[in-house]
């Protein structure tokens, strides 16, 4: 039976607008700390988001936008270690920003998660970011015990291939012990929906400033945000089932419509 049992959420851009004013700023702080003159503007970062994963994004930047950069010492292996150190510094800056309350959740997220828990739905996360980033965001931007709200947190450092590969969603399903037809996924980007659909998941999309022009073919519903009773969402694609803000009854209807 294909009864909805769990909701599986991406994190960056889906639960919180972390990219422009979170990760991007933290990358720039790490670069400055390392004495580098690299500066990722809002526009450039939008291009870099074509690649998922922080270390992968730094390498993509070097290959495509800063190819004259001289390798630090011992060649490709040393560059890999250097990128890893930069990414560790970036994570430190990012988690400090979270602790300072600089990155709030998107409208409707906390309400929806609480409603889902109250209704007996299980919660999971499938993200390309690190486990440390996820837990810090949940703790500081949602609630001190928010990590415990999720039965499963599948992070990018737990799988071989990151989005748009389906690996992280498949890991979440495996850990939940559920089939794709018992779950609903939530994403915000083209890479994200390709990953979710690659795992055969029915998917709801909430766009952000970086992803509003992405191709979301195959999504069950595309919205500008989750909405609140006094802050209704705008439907960009699909059938919102008469709802003005995302709620569990609506999600059950959407899930049934997928199958």
C-alpha positions as CSV (number, residue, x, y, z in Angstrom):
1,X,0.0,0.0,0.0
2,X,1.3,3.5,-0.9
3,X,0.2,5.3,2.2
4,X,2.3,8.4,2.9
5,X,4.7,7.5,5.8
6,X,7.5,10.0,5.7
7,X,8.7,13.4,4.4
8,X,12.3,13.7,3.1
9,X,13.7,17.2,3.0
10,X,16.7,18.8,1.3
11,X,18.4,21.5,3.4
12,X,20.1,24.3,1.6
13,X,17.5,26.5,-0.1
14,X,14.7,24.1,1.0
15,X,14.6,24.4,4.8
16,X,16.5,27.7,4.9
17,X,17.9,30.2,2.4
18,X,21.5,29.3,3.3
19,X,23.3,29.7,0.0
20,X,23.6,33.5,-0.7
21,X,23.9,34.9,2.8
22,X,25.3,31.8,4.5
23,X,27.6,29.4,2.6
24,X,28.7,32.1,0.1
25,X,29.7,34.5,2.9
26,X,31.5,31.7,4.8
27,X,33.5,30.7,1.7
28,X,34.6,34.3,1.3
29,X,35.7,34.5,5.0
30,X,37.7,31.2,4.6
31,X,39.4,32.6,1.5
32,X,40.3,35.8,3.2
33,X,41.6,33.9,6.2
34,X,43.9,31.9,3.9
35,X,45.2,35.1,2.4
36,X,43.5,34.5,-1.0
37,X,42.1,37.3,-3.1
38,X,39.2,35.1,-4.2
39,X,35.8,36.8,-3.8
40,X,32.6,35.0,-4.7
41,X,29.9,37.6,-5.7
42,X,26.2,36.8,-5.5
43,X,26.1,36.4,-9.3
44,X,29.2,34.2,-9.5
45,X,28.0,32.0,-6.7
46,X,24.8,31.4,-8.6
47,X,26.9,30.0,-11.4
48,X,28.9,27.9,-9.0
49,X,25.8,26.3,-7.6
50,X,25.7,24.2,-10.8
51,X,28.0,21.9,-8.8
52,X,26.9,20.3,-5.6
53,X,29.2,19.9,-2.6
54,X,31.5,22.5,-1.1
55,X,34.9,21.0,-2.0
56,X,33.6,20.2,-5.5
57,X,32.5,23.8,-5.9
58,X,35.9,25.1,-5.0
59,X,37.5,22.8,-7.6
60,X,35.0,23.9,-10.2
61,X,35.7,27.5,-9.5
62,X,39.5,26.9,-10.0
63,X,38.9,24.9,-13.2
64,X,36.3,27.3,-14.8
65,X,36.9,30.8,-13.3
66,X,40.5,30.9,-11.9
67,X,42.5,28.4,-14.0
68,X,45.7,30.5,-13.6
69,X,45.8,29.7,-9.9
70,X,49.1,28.0,-9.1
71,X,48.9,24.7,-7.3
72,X,50.2,24.9,-3.7
73,X,53.3,22.7,-3.8
74,X,53.0,19.1,-4.5
75,X,50.6,18.9,-7.4
76,X,47.0,17.5,-7.6
77,X,47.2,15.6,-4.3
78,X,48.3,18.6,-2.4
79,X,45.6,20.7,-4.1
80,X,43.0,18.2,-2.8
81,X,44.3,18.5,0.7
82,X,44.4,22.3,0.4
83,X,40.8,22.4,-0.8
84,X,39.8,20.2,2.1
85,X,41.4,22.6,4.5
86,X,39.7,25.6,2.9
87,X,36.4,23.7,3.2
88,X,37.0,23.0,6.9
89,X,37.6,26.7,7.5
90,X,34.4,27.5,5.6
91,X,32.4,25.1,7.7
92,X,33.8,26.7,10.9
93,X,32.7,30.2,9.7
94,X,29.3,28.8,8.6
95,X,28.5,27.1,11.9
96,X,29.5,30.3,13.8
97,X,27.1,32.3,11.6
98,X,24.4,29.7,12.5
99,X,25.2,30.0,16.2
100,X,24.7,33.8,15.9
101,X,21.2,33.2,14.5
102,X,22.1,34.7,11.1
103,X,20.2,32.2,9.0
104,X,16.5,31.7,9.7
105,X,14.3,29.0,8.4
106,X,12.1,29.7,5.4
107,X,8.5,30.7,6.0
108,X,6.2,27.8,7.0
109,X,9.0,25.3,7.7
110,X,8.7,25.1,11.5
111,X,4.9,24.9,11.4
112,X,4.9,22.2,8.7
113,X,7.5,20.1,10.5
114,X,5.5,20.3,13.8
115,X,2.3,19.5,12.0
116,X,3.9,16.5,10.3
117,X,5.2,15.1,13.6
118,X,1.9,15.6,15.3
119,X,0.2,13.7,12.5
120,X,2.5,10.7,12.9
121,X,4.6,11.3,9.7
122,X,8.3,10.5,10.0
123,X,10.8,13.1,9.0
124,X,14.1,12.6,7.2
125,X,16.8,14.8,5.5
126,X,18.7,14.1,2.3
127,X,21.3,16.7,1.6
128,X,24.7,17.3,-0.1
129,X,25.9,19.4,2.8
130,X,27.8,17.9,5.7
131,X,26.2,16.4,8.8
132,X,27.9,19.1,11.0
133,X,26.3,21.9,8.9
134,X,22.8,20.2,9.1
135,X,22.8,19.7,12.8
136,X,24.1,23.2,13.5
137,X,21.3,24.7,11.3
138,X,18.6,22.6,13.0
139,X,19.9,23.4,16.5
140,X,20.3,27.2,16.0
141,X,17.6,28.1,13.5
142,X,14.8,25.7,14.5
143,X,15.1,24.3,18.0
144,X,17.8,23.0,20.4
145,X,16.5,19.4,20.0
146,X,15.5,19.7,16.3
147,X,17.9,17.1,15.1
148,X,16.0,14.5,17.1
149,X,12.8,15.4,15.1
150,X,14.3,13.5,12.1
151,X,14.5,9.7,12.1
152,X,17.2,9.9,9.4
153,X,19.8,12.5,8.4
154,X,21.5,11.4,5.2
155,X,24.3,13.8,4.3
156,X,26.6,14.3,1.4
157,X,29.6,12.9,3.2
158,X,27.8,9.6,3.6
159,X,27.5,8.7,-0.1
160,X,29.9,8.3,-3.1
161,X,28.0,10.5,-5.6
162,X,26.3,13.7,-4.7
163,X,23.2,15.3,-6.3
164,X,22.0,15.1,-9.1
165,X,22.8,11.4,-8.4
166,X,20.0,9.8,-6.4
167,X,22.4,8.2,-3.8
168,X,21.6,10.4,-0.8
169,X,17.8,9.9,-1.3
170,X,18.3,6.2,-1.7
171,X,20.3,6.1,1.5
172,X,17.6,8.0,3.3
173,X,15.0,5.5,2.1
174,X,17.2,2.6,3.1
175,X,17.6,4.0,6.6
176,X,13.9,4.7,6.9
177,X,13.1,1.2,5.7
178,X,10.5,2.6,3.4
179,X,9.8,2.5,-0.4
180,X,9.8,5.6,-2.5
181,X,6.0,5.3,-2.8
182,X,5.6,5.7,0.9
183,X,7.5,9.1,0.9
184,X,7.3,12.6,-0.4
185,X,10.5,14.6,-1.1
186,X,11.1,18.4,-0.9
187,X,13.6,20.2,-3.0
188,X,14.5,23.6,-4.4
189,X,16.8,23.1,-7.4
190,X,17.1,21.3,-10.7
191,X,19.9,19.1,-9.4
192,X,17.8,18.3,-6.4
193,X,14.7,17.3,-8.3
194,X,16.8,15.1,-10.6
195,X,18.2,13.4,-7.5
196,X,14.8,12.9,-5.9
197,X,13.2,11.7,-9.2
198,X,16.2,9.4,-9.7
199,X,15.1,7.7,-6.5
200,X,11.5,7.5,-7.8
201,X,10.2,10.0,-5.3
202,X,7.2,12.3,-5.8
203,X,8.6,15.8,-5.2
204,X,7.4,19.2,-4.0
205,X,9.6,22.1,-4.9
206,X,10.0,25.5,-3.2
207,X,12.1,27.9,-5.3
208,X,14.5,30.5,-4.1
209,X,16.3,33.5,-5.8
210,X,19.0,31.2,-7.2
211,X,16.7,28.5,-8.6
212,X,13.6,30.3,-9.8
213,X,14.6,29.8,-13.4
214,X,15.4,26.1,-13.1
215,X,13.6,23.3,-15.0
216,X,11.3,21.5,-12.6
217,X,9.7,19.2,-15.1
218,X,8.2,16.2,-13.2
219,X,7.6,18.0,-9.9
220,X,4.2,17.4,-8.4
221,X,4.0,21.0,-7.2
222,X,6.3,24.1,-7.5
223,X,5.8,27.0,-5.0
224,X,7.6,30.1,-4.0
225,X,7.6,29.0,-0.3
226,X,5.7,26.9,2.1
227,X,3.4,29.6,3.2
228,X,1.6,30.5,6.5
229,X,-2.1,31.1,7.2
230,X,-1.4,34.9,6.9
231,X,1.3,34.5,4.2
232,X,-0.1,32.3,1.3
233,X,2.2,30.8,-1.2
234,X,2.2,31.4,-4.9
235,X,1.7,28.3,-7.2
236,X,4.2,28.2,-10.0
237,X,3.4,24.7,-11.3
238,X,1.0,21.9,-10.5
239,X,-2.1,21.6,-8.4
240,X,-2.0,22.9,-4.8
241,X,-5.3,21.0,-4.0
242,X,-7.0,24.2,-2.9
243,X,-4.5,25.0,-0.1
244,X,-3.0,28.4,0.6
245,X,-0.1,27.1,2.7
246,X,1.5,23.7,2.8
247,X,-0.1,21.3,5.3
248,X,-0.3,17.6,5.9
249,X,-3.8,17.0,4.4
250,X,-2.7,18.7,1.2
251,X,0.5,16.7,1.1
252,X,-1.4,13.4,1.5
253,X,-3.6,14.5,-1.5
254,X,-0.5,15.4,-3.6
255,X,1.1,12.0,-2.7
256,X,-2.0,10.1,-3.8
257,X,-2.1,12.1,-7.0
258,X,1.4,10.9,-7.9
259,X,0.4,7.2,-7.8
